[in-house]
């Protein structure tokens, strides 16, 4: 094979690998709206890890991107399969035990999982909410989210530069 063809093939391989990474592993995503305020701000550009949660699973308080019937939403995982969830006086209770939320969020009004028709979160489903609890379309309104609806996890802001870094 001549040198020119080798060079062209190496460029093609690099481009294919870059496209695979972009479309199947990491991709940029823009925050739309205020439902995750104060953690995320409308217009933030973040890195979406589309494969990491398959390998490592989801944990409580992970920030995820969810595909709904109408669009994508960014929310925080609060309840995991097999758990009961309740908010009382702005305090989260998981399986009847108080769980501290170590991140800023707006006041959460009283809520019980039974209000959306479940005693326990079924296997393969999650309870998600926005940090701006008074202005968030989340599991309290749209119900539990199936694992297949979750596109990936995100916790790193790329832009704007003044907000660059990891968020929790």
Secondary structure as the mmCIF struct_conf table of DSSP 4:
data_model
#
loop_
_struct_conf.conf_type_id
_struct_conf.id
_struct_conf.beg_label_comp_id
_struct_conf.beg_label_asym_id
_struct_conf.beg_label_seq_id
_struct_conf.end_label_comp_id
_struct_conf.end_label_asym_id
_struct_conf.end_label_seq_id
HELX_RH_AL_P HELX_RH_AL_P1 UNK A 3 UNK A 24
TURN_TY1_P TURN_TY1_P1 UNK A 25 UNK A 25
STRN STRN1 UNK A 26 UNK A 30
BEND BEND1 UNK A 33 UNK A 34
TURN_TY1_P TURN_TY1_P2 UNK A 35 UNK A 39
BEND BEND2 UNK A 40 UNK A 40
TURN_TY1_P TURN_TY1_P3 UNK A 42 UNK A 43
STRN STRN2 UNK A 45 UNK A 49
BEND BEND3 UNK A 50 UNK A 51
HELX_RH_AL_P HELX_RH_AL_P2 UNK A 52 UNK A 56
TURN_TY1_P TURN_TY1_P4 UNK A 60 UNK A 61
STRN STRN3 UNK A 63 UNK A 67
BEND BEND4 UNK A 69 UNK A 70
STRN STRN4 UNK A 72 UNK A 79
TURN_TY1_P TURN_TY1_P5 UNK A 81 UNK A 82
STRN STRN5 UNK A 85 UNK A 88
TURN_TY1_P TURN_TY1_P6 UNK A 89 UNK A 90
STRN STRN6 UNK A 91 UNK A 94
TURN_TY1_P TURN_TY1_P7 UNK A 95 UNK A 96
STRN STRN7 UNK A 97 UNK A 99
BEND BEND5 UNK A 103 UNK A 103
STRN STRN8 UNK A 111 UNK A 112
HELX_RH_3T_P HELX_RH_3T_P1 UNK A 113 UNK A 116
TURN_TY1_P TURN_TY1_P8 UNK A 117 UNK A 117
BEND BEND6 UNK A 119 UNK A 120
HELX_LH_PP_P HELX_LH_PP_P1 UNK A 121 UNK A 122
TURN_TY1_P TURN_TY1_P9 UNK A 123 UNK A 124
STRN STRN9 UNK A 125 UNK A 129
BEND BEND7 UNK A 131 UNK A 132
HELX_RH_3T_P HELX_RH_3T_P2 UNK A 133 UNK A 135
BEND BEND8 UNK A 138 UNK A 138
HELX_RH_AL_P HELX_RH_AL_P3 UNK A 139 UNK A 142
STRN STRN10 UNK A 145 UNK A 146
HELX_RH_3T_P HELX_RH_3T_P3 UNK A 147 UNK A 149
STRN STRN11 UNK A 150 UNK A 159
BEND BEND9 UNK A 160 UNK A 160
HELX_RH_3T_P HELX_RH_3T_P4 UNK A 161 UNK A 163
STRN STRN12 UNK A 165 UNK A 166
#
